Amino acid sequence: MGNLIHENAYLAREEVAVKMLHVSTHNLFEFQDERDFRRQTLLGIIEHVFRVAREFDLEAVGATTAEAAAAYRETVPLPASVTARALDRRGHEKNDE
């Protein structure tokens, strides 16, 4: 993982609208089991993200993909000539209740 810091260093140097390292997981694993390799892997990834943040003087913030997208849209608004489209939420109605 050490190379990941340097491969993604351009995020810290360049004018990237939303600097983001994306880590995703699923809640179907037993992350509370300290012996489970998935928990150990996830903790290692989290430690690495914080190490990258410290090295490049960034703030590590937990966010969902939707929150990251909203931050991007706020930072880089659509030009006035472009009509914003609503997020397609078909199939999510039960989850929204």
Residue frames as a rotation matrix with the C-alpha (Angstrom) as fourth column:
MET 1
0.557 0.831 0.000 0.00
0.831 -0.557 0.000 0.00
0.000 0.000 -1.000 0.00
GLY 2
0.022 -0.616 -0.788 2.93
0.498 -0.676 0.543 2.36
-0.867 -0.404 0.291 0.40
ASN 3
-0.837 -0.364 0.408 2.94
0.516 -0.278 0.810 3.07
-0.182 0.889 0.421 -3.35
LEU 4
0.071 0.957 0.282 -0.70
0.967 -0.135 0.214 4.15
0.243 0.258 -0.935 -3.22
ILE 5
0.398 0.019 -0.917 0.32
0.531 -0.820 0.213 7.32
-0.748 -0.572 -0.336 -1.38
HIS 6
-0.471 -0.719 -0.511 2.67
-0.014 -0.573 0.820 8.38
-0.882 0.394 0.259 -4.13
GLU 7
-0.756 0.273 0.595 0.47
0.655 0.289 0.698 7.24
0.019 0.917 -0.398 -7.00
ASN 8
0.262 0.952 0.158 -2.36
0.893 -0.302 0.335 9.42
0.367 0.053 -0.929 -5.66
ALA 9
-0.327 -0.475 -0.817 -0.21
0.777 -0.627 0.053 12.34
-0.538 -0.617 0.574 -4.50
TYR 10
-0.839 0.037 0.543 -1.52
0.390 -0.655 0.647 14.41
0.379 0.755 0.535 -7.41
LEU 11
0.223 0.970 -0.100 -4.79
0.752 -0.106 0.650 14.76
0.620 -0.220 -0.753 -5.46
ALA 12
0.428 -0.122 -0.895 -2.96
0.776 -0.458 0.434 16.82
-0.463 -0.880 -0.101 -2.87
ARG 13
-0.569 -0.791 -0.227 -0.84
0.528 -0.563 0.636 18.81
-0.631 0.241 0.738 -5.35
GLU 14
-0.835 0.227 0.501 -3.35
0.426 -0.308 0.850 19.59
0.347 0.924 0.161 -8.06
GLU 15
-0.750 0.659 0.059 -6.50
-0.630 -0.685 -0.366 21.66
-0.201 -0.312 0.929 -8.04
VAL 16
-0.756 0.541 -0.367 -8.81
0.323 0.797 0.510 18.66
0.569 0.267 -0.778 -7.70
ALA 17
-0.179 0.770 0.612 -12.31
-0.431 -0.621 0.655 19.81
0.885 -0.147 0.443 -6.69
VAL 18
0.698 0.378 0.609 -12.88
-0.715 0.305 0.630 17.12
0.052 -0.874 0.482 -4.07
LYS 19
-0.377 -0.892 -0.251 -9.81
-0.782 0.452 -0.429 15.24
0.496 0.035 -0.868 -2.90
MET 20
0.482 0.702 0.525 -11.01
-0.858 0.500 0.119 11.73
-0.179 -0.508 0.843 -2.16
LEU 21
-0.827 -0.487 -0.282 -9.71
-0.510 0.860 0.010 8.24
0.238 0.152 -0.959 -1.51
HIS 22
0.174 0.985 0.003 -12.66
-0.942 0.165 0.293 5.90
0.288 -0.053 0.956 -1.79
VAL 23
-0.945 -0.327 -0.015 -12.87
-0.301 0.885 -0.355 2.77
0.130 -0.331 -0.935 0.29
SER 24
0.024 1.000 0.008 -16.00
-0.924 0.019 0.382 0.69
0.382 -0.016 0.924 0.16
THR 25
-0.974 -0.220 0.057 -17.14
-0.223 0.884 -0.411 -2.36
0.040 -0.412 -0.910 2.05
HIS 26
-0.154 0.948 -0.280 -20.31
-0.237 0.240 0.942 -4.30
0.959 0.211 0.188 2.72
ASN 27
-0.281 0.100 0.954 -22.04
-0.949 -0.175 -0.262 -4.75
0.141 -0.979 0.144 6.05
LEU 28
0.712 0.591 -0.379 -22.50
-0.554 0.805 0.212 -8.48
0.430 0.059 0.901 5.52
PHE 29
0.005 -0.782 -0.623 -19.23
0.194 0.612 -0.767 -9.43
0.981 -0.117 0.155 7.21
GLU 30
0.795 0.237 -0.559 -18.56
0.550 0.110 0.828 -9.91
0.257 -0.965 -0.043 10.93
PHE 31
0.193 -0.763 0.617 -16.29
0.065 -0.618 -0.784 -6.88
0.979 0.192 -0.070 11.39
GLN 32
0.584 0.046 0.811 -16.69
-0.746 -0.363 0.558 -7.04
0.320 -0.931 -0.177 15.19
ASP 33
0.951 -0.300 0.072 -14.78
0.255 0.898 0.360 -10.37
-0.172 -0.324 0.930 15.26
GLU 34
0.601 -0.763 -0.239 -11.19
-0.635 -0.637 0.438 -9.26
-0.486 -0.112 -0.867 15.93
ARG 35
-0.193 -0.694 0.694 -9.84
-0.054 0.713 0.699 -12.50
-0.980 0.098 -0.175 14.41
ASP 36
0.623 0.526 0.579 -11.64
0.530 0.261 -0.807 -12.08
-0.575 0.810 -0.116 11.08
PHE 37
-0.401 -0.866 0.299 -9.22
0.803 -0.175 0.570 -11.20
-0.441 0.469 0.765 8.27
ARG 38
0.050 0.488 0.871 -11.79
0.798 -0.544 0.259 -8.82
0.600 0.683 -0.417 6.77
ARG 39
0.940 0.246 -0.236 -11.79
0.340 -0.670 0.660 -6.72
0.004 -0.700 -0.714 9.94
GLN 40
0.230 -0.941 -0.248 -7.99
0.509 -0.100 0.855 -6.72
-0.829 -0.323 0.456 10.00
THR 41
-0.410 -0.331 0.850 -7.90
0.912 -0.168 0.374 -5.68
0.019 0.929 0.371 6.33
LEU 42
0.476 0.687 0.549 -10.46
0.633 -0.701 0.329 -2.91
0.611 0.191 -0.768 6.86
LEU 43
0.861 -0.209 -0.463 -8.56
0.308 -0.510 0.803 -1.55
-0.404 -0.834 -0.375 9.89
GLY 44
-0.167 -0.972 0.164 -5.36
0.711 -0.003 0.703 -1.57
-0.683 0.234 0.692 7.84
ILE 45
-0.196 0.189 0.962 -7.05
0.874 -0.412 0.259 0.39
0.446 0.891 -0.085 5.05
ILE 46
0.830 0.554 0.064 -8.44
0.446 -0.728 0.521 2.91
0.335 -0.404 -0.851 7.55
GLU 47
0.498 -0.738 -0.455 -4.98
0.419 -0.254 0.872 3.38
-0.759 -0.625 0.182 9.09
HIS 48
-0.398 -0.667 0.629 -3.54
0.867 -0.049 0.496 3.90
-0.300 0.743 0.598 5.61
VAL 49
0.276 0.580 0.767 -6.13
0.742 -0.635 0.213 6.55
0.610 0.511 -0.606 4.74
PHE 50
0.963 0.069 -0.261 -5.27
0.238 -0.673 0.700 8.48
-0.127 -0.736 -0.665 7.91
ARG 51
0.098 -0.994 -0.048 -1.55
0.589 0.019 0.808 8.15
-0.802 -0.107 0.587 7.12
VAL 52
-0.303 -0.124 0.945 -2.13
0.924 -0.280 0.260 9.61
0.232 0.952 0.199 3.63
ALA 53
0.690 0.644 0.330 -4.19
0.522 -0.759 0.389 12.43
0.501 -0.096 -0.860 5.16
ARG 54
0.744 -0.474 -0.470 -1.41
0.295 -0.398 0.869 13.29
-0.599 -0.785 -0.157 7.62
GLU 55
-0.184 -0.913 0.365 1.30
0.791 0.083 0.606 13.17
-0.584 0.400 0.706 4.95
PHE 56
-0.540 0.022 0.841 -0.54
0.722 -0.501 0.477 15.61
0.432 0.865 0.255 2.68
ASP 57
-0.954 0.144 -0.263 -2.10
0.078 -0.726 -0.683 17.74
-0.289 -0.672 0.681 5.43
LEU 58
-0.524 0.843 -0.118 -5.62
-0.306 -0.058 0.950 16.65
0.794 0.534 0.288 4.54
GLU 59
-0.462 0.475 0.749 -8.57
-0.832 0.061 -0.551 15.97
-0.308 -0.878 0.367 6.80
ALA 60
-0.936 0.199 -0.290 -9.86
0.072 0.915 0.396 12.39
0.344 0.350 -0.871 6.76
VAL 61
-0.496 0.853 0.164 -13.66
-0.794 -0.369 -0.482 12.49
-0.351 -0.370 0.861 6.75
GLY 62
-0.787 0.337 0.517 -16.02
0.367 0.929 -0.048 9.54
-0.497 0.151 -0.855 6.63
ALA 63
-0.343 0.700 -0.627 -18.67
-0.747 -0.607 -0.270 10.00
-0.570 0.376 0.731 3.95
THR 64
0.215 0.489 0.845 -21.05
0.312 0.786 -0.534 7.99
-0.926 0.378 0.016 1.86
THR 65
-0.608 -0.368 0.703 -20.74
0.761 -0.018 0.649 8.01
-0.226 0.929 0.291 -1.91
ALA 66
0.338 0.816 0.469 -23.84
0.859 -0.471 0.199 10.24
0.383 0.335 -0.861 -2.00
GLU 67
0.785 -0.096 -0.612 -22.20
0.347 -0.751 0.562 12.72
-0.514 -0.653 -0.556 0.39
ALA 68
-0.323 -0.946 -0.010 -19.02
0.423 -0.154 0.893 12.78
-0.847 0.284 0.450 -1.71
ALA 69
-0.389 0.267 0.882 -21.10
0.903 -0.080 0.422 13.42
0.184 0.960 -0.210 -4.83
ALA 70
0.717 0.696 -0.041 -22.96
0.682 -0.688 0.248 16.24
0.144 -0.205 -0.968 -3.07
ALA 71
0.380 -0.675 -0.633 -19.64
0.289 -0.563 0.774 17.81
-0.879 -0.477 -0.019 -2.00
TYR 72
-0.621 -0.601 0.504 -18.45
0.639 -0.016 0.769 17.66
-0.454 0.799 0.394 -5.60
ARG 73
0.003 0.712 0.702 -21.67
0.918 -0.280 0.280 19.21
0.396 0.644 -0.654 -6.90
GLU 74
0.825 0.274 -0.494 -21.37
0.499 -0.765 0.408 22.00
-0.266 -0.583 -0.768 -4.36
THR 75
0.038 -0.927 -0.374 -17.73
0.235 -0.355 0.905 22.63
-0.971 -0.122 0.204 -5.25
VAL 76
-0.946 -0.322 -0.028 -18.23
0.019 -0.143 0.989 22.35
-0.323 0.936 0.142 -9.02
PRO 77
-0.091 0.994 -0.063 -21.76
-0.066 -0.070 -0.995 23.57
-0.994 -0.086 0.072 -9.77
LEU 78
-0.063 0.180 0.982 -23.34
0.921 0.390 -0.013 22.92
-0.385 0.903 -0.190 -13.13
PRO 79
-0.975 -0.222 0.020 -23.16
0.206 -0.868 0.452 25.78
-0.083 0.445 0.892 -15.60
ALA 80
-0.461 0.845 -0.272 -26.38
-0.384 -0.466 -0.797 27.79
-0.800 -0.263 0.539 -15.87
SER 81
-0.236 0.346 -0.908 -26.93
-0.970 -0.028 0.242 26.38
0.059 0.938 0.342 -19.35
VAL 82
-0.732 -0.069 -0.677 -27.15
-0.131 0.991 0.040 22.80
0.668 0.118 -0.735 -18.02
THR 83
0.273 0.892 0.361 -30.33
-0.752 -0.036 0.658 21.47
0.600 -0.451 0.661 -16.44
ALA 84
-0.693 -0.482 0.536 -29.68
-0.719 0.508 -0.474 19.50
-0.044 -0.714 -0.699 -13.25
ARG 85
-0.103 0.634 -0.767 -31.23
-0.370 0.691 0.621 16.04
0.924 0.347 0.163 -13.25
ALA 86
0.376 0.314 0.872 -32.84
-0.927 0.118 0.357 14.46
0.009 -0.942 0.335 -10.24
LEU 87
-0.743 -0.635 0.211 -31.33
-0.657 0.753 -0.046 11.27
-0.130 -0.173 -0.976 -8.89
ASP 88
-0.067 0.696 -0.715 -33.22
-0.569 0.562 0.601 8.21
0.820 0.447 0.358 -10.12
ARG 89
-0.658 -0.129 0.742 -34.60
-0.747 0.234 -0.622 6.72
-0.094 -0.964 -0.250 -6.89
ARG 90
0.365 0.806 -0.465 -36.87
-0.814 0.519 0.262 4.09
0.453 0.283 0.846 -8.44
GLY 91
0.297 -0.198 -0.934 -36.73
0.179 0.972 -0.150 0.96
0.938 -0.123 0.324 -6.33
HIS 92
-0.753 -0.635 -0.171 -35.72
0.319 -0.125 -0.939 2.85
0.575 -0.762 0.297 -3.19
GLU 93
-0.112 0.789 0.604 -39.20
-0.417 -0.589 0.692 3.92
0.902 -0.175 0.395 -2.11
LYS 94
0.706 0.394 -0.588 -39.41
0.279 0.609 0.743 1.28
0.651 -0.688 0.320 0.65
ASN 95
-0.093 -0.844 -0.528 -36.01
0.950 0.084 -0.302 2.34
0.299 -0.529 0.794 2.05
ASP 96
-0.715 -0.190 0.673 -37.03
0.166 -0.981 -0.100 6.02
0.680 0.040 0.733 2.05
GLU 97
0.315 0.945 0.091 -40.05
0.066 -0.117 0.991 5.47
0.947 -0.306 -0.099 4.32
